[in-house]
Each structure stands twice: as structure tokens, then as C-alpha cells.
Amino acid sequence: MSMVQFTVEETNLLSIYHEGGKAQLMENMTAALPDMDADMRELARRTLSKVDALTDEEYAELAVYAADEA
């Protein structure tokens, strides 16, 4: 199994929108895209494409914590 690697920035972004499962995270982050500046939007799109490539099982194995818990 080749696990997708996330950068620190991508992991931080995941921690912001992480609630529920993979589909919920993708829905939350996609909904926020119009409110992001161009750099943030690029980061979010790259992160979304990586998350999309994961199976639900791989997503469940990601160590994603809320930013204030880290």
C-alpha cells in the first residue's frame, strides 16, 4: 500500500476541516474554497486531490487531529 504523503501545511489544513469521515472533510473544504485567498485555495485543491486518492480505510488511518489538540 502506498500511502499518500501530506506536507505539514496540508496536514494543518486537514485538521481544520476534519470532522466525520473523508466525504465530510472534502465537502467542508470544498465549501470553503470561495472564501480562501489564491494561495490557500491552491493548497486546498492540492490537499483535496490527495485526499480523494485515498481509500476510506487509508483516510481513517491518517493521524489528523484538531489544530488545538496537537
N, C-alpha and C positions, 0 to 999 in steps of 0.2 A: 504494500500500500504506500503510495507516495503522497504524503501529507503536504498540502499547500502551506507555504511559509508566509507568515504575515509580518510586516515591519512593525516597529514599536508604534508608529503613528496609526497604522491600520488597526492594531490591537486596541489602542486607545479609543479609536472611533467605534469599534465593535462594542466596547464596554459602555459607551454612551447609549447606543440603540438596542443593546441586548436585553430582551425580555421575551420569555416564552422560547419558541424554537427558531429554527433557521428562517422559516417563512415569515414569521412575525418581525424578525430583525430586518429582513430585506424590505418588507412593507414599510416599517418605520423609517429606515434610512432613505428609501426612495421618496417617501412623502416629504422628507426634509430637504431634498436636493434644491428646490427653488429658493429656499431661504439661505443657502450657503453661498459664500463668495467663490470665485472661479477656482482658486487653488484647492479649497475644501471640497468643491464639487468633483474635481478631478480625483482627489484622494478617495472620496466616497464611491465614485464609479469604479475605480480600480479595486477597491475593497469588495464592493458588491459582486464584481465578476469573479473574484477569488472565492467568495462565499458560495456563489451559485455553482461553482465547480465541485464543491464538497457534497458528499452524500450526507443524509441526515445523521448517519452514525458518526461520520468524521466531524460534522459540526458539533455533535454532542460531546465529543472528546476535546474540543477546543477549551483551553483554560481561559475563559472570558469572565471577568469579574467587573462589577460596577466600579467606576473610577475611584470612588471614595473608599472602597474596600481594599484596594491594592496597597 
